[in-house]
């Protein structure tokens, strides 16, 4: 984009990274917000969102001069809502100006003296400029642009802006690559023209495939439980076929038909069987084909699968995901990727559709290690929370009061609140299978043994989950570990 001269209050099109231009307004940044070094840029507030970013001047265009051009190249629903917000904003500003002029004519100096003050300072809440029947975008947890800046003070001093935004340092040289937020891009995403395959339609895979289809990707699906039903994948895949997916009869067929094939299955054995078994992935791999392993497995399994895929001329990426069934359905997963960097880049639109953030962590195996550590911490934490709830009950304390106090403290989170409420309601419908978190604890402990690093907390938590499994809780939610303490 050509360099332009802009002032506070100007309406613009701002382009962030590789993502489409978005309508916004140049505003004054919070006083505690440090401007990126060595860059001539403006602080922009985006319409249709509550999001802000530092944007380089060469990535900005005047709104009115380029409106028709931008509308032609961007057709997403979110994008149109943002444009509508701009037009509503302009009508409001014009109405205030006219109203102010009429009052000034009738009352002289007593009328408002700064009708366009709204253009001189940071907006408060753009939801007031929208259709009242529309759900405010600020309530949508998926819509977050990235704030390309860094504060010298704690994040709390920057609320409410930084509270809702990721902070990224472009020039840090970090190996962490954060993909753009899901919905901001989902609204105007350009799906890859590559054919996508997906193997495994469990709790996580189903949400991923649904979001890939919604964002316009061409997807061919296969599910291993279909082997137990009538025609392949009949029951599991019907919904996705209705949404526009194609059906593959075997993993080998899916891989041979597609450019990039993702898989998301339960454990290392399932991942190996999918690749190495009869009519498996390896039978369909050809030079240039991409295989992305999204299952949470051990690094040794990743190394083996990577070597097998590459031995046939294929390209390999691991990309396990952090989240749950609901988070998967919402397209808000956190994706940890490692392996072939070019495959990671080829998967850009797919990762934007399924997740809010992605990290590239280097060589294959690193993502598996990081994911096991994350799940080890989550599993241990859930076991501790369950222990606290049962100890409260055993000592005559109100479990609900314990939860209320917990959710007002430093450990407050949606995870804690939801899981504890489910426990108190006796609702253990799986959002993340207990058997899978126990598997991850076991793999993390083994990884610690290989690194000669102690994992006593994880080992203790693992025993509690093993007891829960013995109580027939394997296919319940992770929160069902609570039952190990009451039986």
C-alpha positions in Angstrom: 0.0 0.0 0.0 1.2 3.5 -0.8 2.3 5.8 2.1 -0.4 8.3 3.1 -0.5 11.3 5.5 -3.1 10.6 8.2 -4.3 12.3 11.3 -6.2 11.2 14.4 -9.8 10.5 13.4 -9.2 9.6 9.8 -11.0 6.5 8.5 -8.7 4.0 6.9 -8.2 0.5 5.5 -5.5 -1.2 7.6 -3.7 -4.3 6.5 -2.2 -6.5 9.2 0.4 -9.0 8.1 -0.8 -11.3 5.4 -4.4 -10.7 6.2 -7.0 -8.8 4.2 -7.4 -5.0 4.7 -10.0 -4.1 7.4 -11.8 -0.8 8.0 -10.7 1.2 11.0 -10.0 4.7 12.4 -6.8 6.3 13.4 -7.0 6.9 17.2 -4.8 8.0 20.0 -3.1 5.1 21.7 -3.3 4.6 25.5 -0.6 6.6 27.2 1.0 3.5 28.7 1.3 1.9 25.3 4.8 1.9 23.7 5.1 2.5 20.0 7.0 -0.1 18.0 10.6 0.8 17.5 11.9 2.0 14.2 8.5 2.0 12.5 6.4 4.9 11.3 2.9 3.7 12.1 -0.5 4.7 13.4 -2.6 3.2 16.1 -5.9 1.9 14.5 -9.1 0.9 16.0 -11.0 -1.6 13.8 -14.7 -1.4 13.1 -17.0 -4.3 13.9 -14.6 -5.2 16.8 -13.1 -3.9 20.0 -9.7 -4.5 18.6 -6.7 -2.2 18.0 -3.2 -2.5 16.4 -0.2 -0.5 15.4 -0.2 -0.5 11.6 2.7 0.7 9.4 1.8 3.8 7.3 2.5 1.9 4.1 -0.2 -0.6 5.1 -2.9 2.1 5.4 -5.2 3.5 2.8 -7.9 6.3 3.1 -11.3 4.7 3.6 -13.5 6.6 1.1 -11.0 6.5 -1.8 -10.6 2.8 -1.7 -14.0 1.7 -0.4 -15.3 0.2 -3.7 -12.0 -1.6 -4.4 -12.0 -3.2 -0.9 -15.6 -4.3 -1.1 -15.0 -6.0 -4.4 -12.2 -8.2 -3.0 -13.6 -9.0 0.4 -17.0 -10.8 0.6 -17.1 -12.3 4.2 -20.0 -11.7 6.5 -17.8 -10.2 9.3 -16.2 -7.9 6.7 -19.6 -6.6 5.6 -20.7 -6.1 9.2 -17.5 -4.0 9.7 -18.3 -1.9 6.6 -21.9 -1.4 7.8 -20.5 -0.2 11.2 -18.4 2.4 9.4 -21.4 3.7 7.4 -23.5 3.8 10.6 -20.7 5.6 12.3 -20.6 8.2 9.5 -24.4 8.7 9.7 -24.2 9.1 13.5 -21.4 11.7 13.2 -23.3 13.6 10.4 -26.5 13.5 12.4 -24.7 14.9 15.5 -23.1 17.6 13.4 -26.4 18.7 11.9 -28.1 18.6 15.2 -25.4 20.6 16.7 -25.6 23.2 13.9 -29.4 23.6 14.4 -29.0 24.0 18.1 -26.3 26.5 17.6 -28.5 28.5 15.2 -31.3 28.6 17.8 -29.3 29.0 21.0 -26.2 30.7 19.9 -23.1 30.0 22.0 -25.0 27.7 24.4 -25.1 24.9 21.8 -22.5 22.1 21.7 -19.2 23.4 20.5 -17.4 20.2 19.5 -19.8 17.9 17.5 -17.0 15.9 16.0 -15.2 15.2 19.2 -15.9 11.5 18.7 -13.4 11.6 15.8 -10.7 13.1 18.0 -10.5 10.4 20.7 -10.7 6.6 21.1 -14.2 5.2 20.6 -15.9 3.7 23.6 -18.2 1.0 22.2 -19.1 0.6 18.6 -21.9 -1.8 19.4 -24.1 1.2 19.8 -23.7 2.0 16.1 -25.0 -1.4 15.0 -28.4 -3.0 14.6 -29.7 -3.6 18.1 -30.8 -7.1 17.1 -27.2 -8.0 16.3 -25.1 -9.7 19.0 -22.3 -7.2 19.9 -19.1 -8.4 18.3 -17.1 -7.6 21.5 -18.9 -10.5 23.2 -17.5 -12.9 20.5 -14.4 -14.5 22.0 -13.2 -15.4 18.6 -12.7 -11.9 17.3 -9.3 -10.5 18.3 -6.8 -8.7 16.1 -3.2 -8.6 17.3 -1.7 -5.6 19.0 1.8 -5.3 17.5 3.3 -3.4 20.4 4.6 -3.9 23.9 3.8 -2.1 27.2 6.3 -1.1 29.7 3.8 -1.6 32.5 1.7 -4.7 33.5 -1.2 -5.6 31.2 -3.7 -4.5 33.8 -2.7 -0.9 33.2 -3.8 -1.2 29.5 -7.3 -2.4 30.0 -9.7 -2.7 28.4 -7.7 -2.9 25.1 -4.8 -5.2 25.9 -7.0 -7.4 28.0 -8.6 -8.7 24.8 -5.5 -8.8 22.6 -2.5 -11.0 22.0 0.8 -9.2 22.3 3.4 -10.1 19.6 6.8 -8.7 19.1 7.4 -8.9 15.3 11.2 -8.4 15.5 11.9 -10.6 18.4 13.2 -13.6 16.3 11.0 -15.9 18.3 10.1 -19.3 16.8 6.5 -18.8 17.9 4.3 -17.8 15.1 0.8 -16.6 16.1 -1.8 -17.0 13.3 -4.4 -14.3 13.1 -7.5 -14.8 15.1 -10.1 -17.1 13.8 -13.2 -15.0 13.4 -11.6 -11.8 12.2 -10.1 -13.8 9.4 -12.9 -16.3 9.2 -15.1 -13.4 8.1 -13.0 -12.7 5.0 -10.8 -15.8 4.8 -9.6 -16.9 1.4 -9.5 -20.7 1.7 -6.6 -22.5 0.1 -7.2 -24.0 -3.3 -5.4 -27.2 -2.1 -7.6 -30.2 -1.6 -7.8 -31.1 2.1 -8.3 -34.5 3.6 -9.2 -35.2 7.2 -8.9 -38.6 9.0 -10.7 -39.0 12.4 -14.0 -37.4 13.4 -13.9 -37.7 17.1 -14.6 -34.9 19.7 -11.9 -32.7 18.3 -11.9 -33.7 14.6 -15.6 -33.1 14.1 -15.4 -29.4 15.2 -12.2 -28.9 13.1 -13.8 -30.4 9.9 -17.0 -28.3 10.4 -15.0 -25.1 10.6 -12.9 -26.0 7.6 -16.1 -26.5 5.6 -17.7 -23.3 6.9 -14.7 -21.4 5.7 -15.0 -22.8 2.2 -12.3 -25.5 2.1 -12.7 -28.6 -0.1 -12.5 -31.4 2.4 -12.6 -35.2 2.0 -13.3 -37.1 5.3 -12.8 -40.6 6.6 -13.4 -42.0 10.1 -12.0 -45.3 11.4 -15.1 -46.2 13.5 -16.9 -46.5 10.1 -15.3 -49.9 9.8 -17.8 -51.1 12.4 -20.8 -49.7 10.5 -22.4 -50.5 7.2 -21.0 -48.5 4.3 -17.7 -46.8 5.2 -18.2 -43.8 7.4 -22.0 -43.9 7.0 -23.1 -42.6 10.4 -20.1 -40.5 11.4 -19.6 -38.8 8.0 -23.2 -38.2 6.9 -23.4 -34.8 8.6 -20.3 -33.6 6.9 -21.3 -35.0 3.5 -24.5 -32.9 3.9 -22.3 -29.9 4.6 -20.3 -30.4 1.4 -17.5 -32.8 2.4 -16.5 -35.7 0.2 -16.1 -39.2 1.4 -13.0 -41.3 1.3 -13.2 -45.1 1.6 -9.7 -45.6 3.1 -6.9 -43.4 4.5 -4.9 -44.3 1.4 -7.6 -43.1 -0.9 -8.0 -39.8 1.0 -4.3 -39.1 0.9 -4.1 -39.9 -2.8 -7.0 -37.6 -3.6 -5.8 -34.7 -1.5 -2.9 -32.3 -1.3 -2.8 -31.9 2.5 -4.2 -34.6 4.8 -4.8 -34.0 8.5 -5.3 -36.7 11.0 -6.6 -36.5 14.6 -6.9 -39.8 16.5 -6.8 -41.0 20.1 -3.3 -42.3 20.8 0.1 -43.4 19.4 -1.1 -46.8 18.4 -4.1 -45.4 16.5 -1.7 -42.8 14.8 0.7 -45.6 13.8 -2.0 -47.9 12.5 -3.5 -45.1 10.4 -0.2 -44.5 8.7 1.3 -48.0 8.6 -1.7 -50.3 8.5 -3.5 -51.9 5.6 -4.8 -49.3 3.2 -3.1 -46.7 5.4 -1.7 -43.3 4.7 1.6 -44.6 3.5 -0.1 -46.4 0.7 -1.4 -43.1 -0.7 1.7 -40.9 -0.1 3.3 -39.6 -3.3 6.1 -37.0 -3.7 4.8 -33.6 -2.6 1.8 -34.9 -0.7 1.5 -33.3 2.8 0.6 -35.1 6.0 -0.3 -33.3 9.2 -0.5 -35.3 12.4 -2.8 -33.5 14.9 -3.0 -36.3 17.4 -1.4 -35.8 20.9 1.3 -38.5 20.9 4.8 -39.0 22.1 7.8 -37.5 20.2 9.1 -40.9 19.3 5.9 -41.7 17.4 6.2 -38.4 15.6 9.8 -39.1 14.6 8.8 -42.5 13.3 5.8 -41.2 11.3 7.9 -38.3 9.9 10.6 -40.6 8.7 8.1 -42.9 7.1 6.2 -40.1 5.3 9.4 -38.5 4.1 10.8 -41.8 2.9 8.0 -41.8 0.3 8.7 -38.3 -0.8 5.9 -36.8 1.4 6.1 -33.7 3.5 5.4 -33.9 7.2 4.1 -31.5 9.9 2.9 -32.3 13.4 0.2 -30.0 14.7 -1.4 -31.2 18.0 -4.1 -28.9 19.3 -4.9 -27.6 22.8 -8.5 -27.3 23.6 -11.7 -29.2 24.1 -14.7 -30.2 22.1 -16.5 -26.9 22.6 -13.3 -24.9 21.8 -12.9 -27.0 18.7 -16.5 -26.3 17.7 -15.9 -22.6 18.3 -12.8 -22.6 16.1 -10.7 -21.4 19.0 -8.1 -24.1 19.3 -4.4 -23.4 20.0 -2.3 -25.1 17.4 1.3 -26.2 18.1 3.2 -27.1 14.9 6.6 -28.4 14.1 8.4 -30.1 11.2 8.2 -28.8 7.6 7.9 -25.0 7.7 6.6 -24.8 4.2 3.7 -27.2 5.1 2.9 -25.0 8.0 2.6 -22.0 5.7 0.5 -24.0 3.2 -1.9 -24.8 6.1 -2.4 -21.1 7.0 -6.0 -20.8 5.9 -6.8 -24.2 7.6 -5.3 -23.1 10.9 -7.1 -19.8 10.7 -10.4 -21.7 10.3 -9.9 -24.1 13.2 -7.9 -22.1 15.7 -7.3 -18.7 17.3 -3.5 -19.0 17.5 -0.8 -21.2 16.1 2.9 -21.6 17.0 5.7 -23.0 14.9 8.1 -24.7 17.3 10.9 -26.0 15.0 11.8 -29.6 14.3 9.3 -32.4 14.4 8.8 -33.7 17.9 8.9 -30.3 19.6 5.2 -29.8 19.3 4.5 -33.3 20.9 6.8 -32.4 23.8 5.2 -29.1 24.4 1.6 -30.5 24.1 2.4 -33.3 26.6 3.7 -30.7 29.1 0.6 -28.6 28.7 -1.7 -31.5 29.2 0.3 -32.8 32.1 -0.2 -29.4 33.8 -3.9 -29.3 33.0 -4.5 -32.9 34.1 -2.7 -32.3 37.4 -4.6 -29.1 38.0 -8.0 -30.7 37.4 -7.1 -33.5 39.9 -6.1 -30.9 42.5 -9.3 -28.9 42.0 -11.3 -32.2 42.4 -9.4 -32.9 45.6 -10.2 -29.5 46.9 -13.9 -29.9 46.3 -14.0 -33.2 48.0 -11.9 -32.0 51.0 -14.3 -29.0 51.4 -17.2 -31.4 51.6 -15.4 -33.7 54.0 -14.7 -30.9 56.4 -18.3 -29.5 56.3 -17.6 -26.6 53.9 -19.9 -25.6 51.1 -18.5 -26.7 47.8 -20.4 -23.9 46.0 -18.9 -21.3 48.3 -15.4 -22.8 47.7 -16.0 -22.4 44.0 -17.3 -18.9 44.4 -14.2 -17.9 46.4 -11.9 -19.7 43.9 -13.5 -17.8 41.0 -12.8 -14.5 42.7 -9.1 -15.1 43.1 -6.0 -15.4 41.0 -6.9 -18.9 39.8 -10.2 -17.8 38.3 -10.8 -19.0 34.8 -13.6 -20.2 32.5 -12.0 -23.7 32.8 -12.2 -23.8 36.6 -15.8 -22.4 36.6 -17.2 -24.7 34.0 -15.5 -27.9 35.3 -16.5 -27.2 38.9 -20.1 -26.4 38.0 -20.3 -29.6 36.0 -19.0 -31.5 39.0 -21.6 -29.9 41.3 -24.3 -30.7 38.8 -23.1 -34.3 38.3 -22.7 -33.6 34.6 -19.7 -35.5 33.2 -20.6 -35.4 29.5 -17.2 -35.6 27.7 -15.7 -32.3 26.5 -12.3 -33.9 26.7 -12.1 -37.6 27.5 -10.7 -38.6 30.9 -8.9 -41.6 29.3 -7.1 -39.2 27.0 -5.7 -37.0 29.7 -4.6 -40.0 31.6 -2.8 -41.2 28.4 -1.1 -37.8 28.2 0.0 -37.9 31.8 1.5 -41.3 31.2 3.4 -40.1 28.2 4.6 -37.0 29.9 5.9 -39.0 32.8 7.7 -41.3 30.4 9.2 -38.3 28.6 10.4 -37.0 32.0 12.0 -40.4 32.7 13.9 -40.2 29.4 15.1 -36.7 30.2 16.0 -37.9 33.7 13.7 -35.2 35.1 11.3 -35.9 38.0 7.6 -35.5 37.6 6.2 -36.4 41.1 3.1 -34.2 40.8 2.1 -35.7 37.4 2.8 -39.2 38.8 0.5 -38.6 41.7 -2.2 -37.2 39.5 -1.8 -40.1 37.1 -2.7 -42.6 39.9 -5.9 -40.6 40.6 -6.9 -40.8 37.0 -6.1 -44.5 36.9 -8.4 -45.0 39.8 -11.1 -43.1 38.0 -10.7 -45.3 35.0 -11.0 -48.3 37.2 -14.4 -46.8 38.3 -15.5 -46.9 34.7 -15.0 -43.1 34.0 -12.8 -43.5 30.9 -15.3 -42.2 28.5 -16.5 -39.4 30.8 -15.1 -35.9 30.9 -11.8 -35.1 32.5 -13.7 -33.6 35.5 -15.0 -37.1 36.3 -11.6 -37.5 38.1 -13.7 -36.1 41.0 -15.3 -39.5 41.4 -12.0 -41.1 42.3 -12.2 -39.2 45.5 -15.7 -40.1 46.5 -15.6 -43.9 45.9 
